[in-house]
């Protein structure tokens, strides 16, 4: 797995996001070797360099909207061309979209 170190700005934006969703039962933990937003043992997002990857579900409207953001792409944590199709990585430039995407990721957990 490629290890990307977040910039101070990205780390601060992620911390702010984590604080925003803490009331929804989200805790900060580790998954994919990265600081992650966790609900129990399930990750809904993780810091990946200067971006956050969100698990949105490949067929959701939120997934399509996230992929349409500038610089967004399917999340490939290994960097070896094997992306996770349910996950979208969204760059710091679109940090204003992160809270809504976190809400969508939380909603995607519901059966």
Backbone torsions as a table, in degrees:
resi	resn	phi	psi	omega
1	UNK	NA	133.3	179.9
2	UNK	-75.5	132.4	-177.8
3	UNK	-98.6	111.2	178.5
4	UNK	-106.0	129.7	-179.9
5	UNK	-94.0	124.1	-179.6
6	UNK	-72.2	149.4	173.5
7	UNK	-71.5	161.5	175.7
8	UNK	-55.9	-37.5	179.5
9	UNK	-64.1	-41.9	179.6
10	UNK	-67.8	-41.8	178.9
11	UNK	-62.2	-41.1	179.0
12	UNK	-65.9	-43.6	178.8
13	UNK	-63.4	-38.9	178.5
14	UNK	-66.4	-42.6	178.7
15	UNK	-60.6	-39.8	177.8
16	UNK	-64.1	-42.1	177.3
17	UNK	-61.4	-45.4	-179.8
18	UNK	-60.3	-40.1	178.0
19	UNK	-65.5	-38.3	-179.8
20	UNK	-62.5	-36.9	-174.5
21	UNK	-99.5	1.1	-178.3
22	UNK	-58.8	-35.0	179.8
23	UNK	-67.4	-15.2	179.8
24	UNK	-93.0	15.6	178.7
25	UNK	84.5	18.0	-179.3
26	UNK	-95.0	132.0	176.4
27	UNK	-118.6	157.9	175.5
28	UNK	-89.3	131.0	179.0
29	UNK	-146.5	-160.1	179.6
30	UNK	-123.6	132.8	171.6
31	UNK	-153.4	147.1	-176.6
32	UNK	59.0	23.3	-178.4
33	UNK	71.0	14.9	-175.8
34	UNK	-126.5	158.7	173.3
35	UNK	-65.9	126.3	-171.3
36	UNK	-130.4	157.9	170.9
37	UNK	-93.1	119.4	-172.8
38	UNK	-120.3	141.7	168.4
39	UNK	-118.8	103.5	-172.2
40	UNK	64.2	-121.6	-180.0
41	UNK	-99.7	4.0	-177.4
42	UNK	-103.3	131.4	175.7
43	UNK	-85.6	137.0	174.5
44	UNK	-111.6	-12.8	178.9
45	UNK	-168.1	157.9	175.9
46	UNK	-152.1	147.8	177.3
47	UNK	-75.9	129.2	-177.2
48	UNK	-136.1	92.8	-174.7
49	UNK	62.4	-131.1	178.9
50	UNK	-95.0	39.8	-179.4
51	UNK	-148.6	166.3	172.6
52	UNK	-124.3	132.5	175.1
53	UNK	-96.2	134.8	-179.4
54	UNK	-120.7	138.4	175.4
55	UNK	-90.4	102.1	-172.0
56	UNK	-108.3	-14.3	-175.1
57	UNK	86.8	122.3	-169.8
58	UNK	-61.9	-23.5	-176.5
59	UNK	-101.9	9.3	-176.0
60	UNK	-87.8	156.1	175.5
61	UNK	-63.8	-37.1	179.8
62	UNK	-62.3	-36.6	178.3
63	UNK	-61.8	-48.0	-179.8
64	UNK	-64.3	-41.8	179.3
65	UNK	-64.5	-41.4	180.0
66	UNK	-64.4	-43.0	179.7
67	UNK	-64.2	-23.7	179.8
68	UNK	-79.5	-11.1	179.2
69	UNK	-70.3	146.5	-180.0
70	UNK	-58.6	126.7	177.3
71	UNK	83.3	-4.5	179.8
72	UNK	-75.6	151.7	-179.4
73	UNK	-157.6	166.1	171.2
74	UNK	-61.6	143.9	-176.6
75	UNK	-79.5	120.9	179.2
76	UNK	-122.2	80.8	-173.5
77	UNK	-61.3	-26.9	-179.1
78	UNK	-82.7	-20.0	-176.4
79	UNK	70.5	17.9	-175.6
80	UNK	-112.5	24.6	176.9
81	UNK	74.4	26.2	177.8
82	UNK	-124.6	73.0	-176.3
83	UNK	-69.7	152.2	172.1
84	UNK	-83.9	114.9	-172.1
85	UNK	-69.0	-20.7	178.6
86	UNK	-85.4	-9.9	-173.1
87	UNK	-110.3	141.8	175.1
88	UNK	-126.2	131.4	177.0
89	UNK	-97.9	127.6	-173.4
90	UNK	-119.5	123.1	-174.8
91	UNK	-70.3	162.7	179.7
92	UNK	-54.8	-32.3	179.8
93	UNK	-58.0	-23.3	178.4
94	UNK	-108.7	27.9	-177.7
95	UNK	-58.7	-27.1	177.7
96	UNK	-62.4	-21.9	179.4
97	UNK	-87.7	-14.6	-174.5
98	UNK	-57.2	-45.5	-179.2
99	UNK	-59.8	-42.3	178.2
100	UNK	-64.8	-37.9	178.0
101	UNK	-68.2	-37.2	176.1
102	UNK	-62.7	-41.3	177.1
103	UNK	-61.9	-41.4	178.1
104	UNK	-64.9	-38.9	177.7
105	UNK	-64.4	-39.9	176.9
106	UNK	-63.8	-41.9	179.0
107	UNK	-64.4	-33.3	-179.6
108	UNK	-67.6	-19.8	178.2
109	UNK	-72.8	-25.0	-175.8
110	UNK	-73.3	134.8	-179.5
111	UNK	-70.2	NA	NA
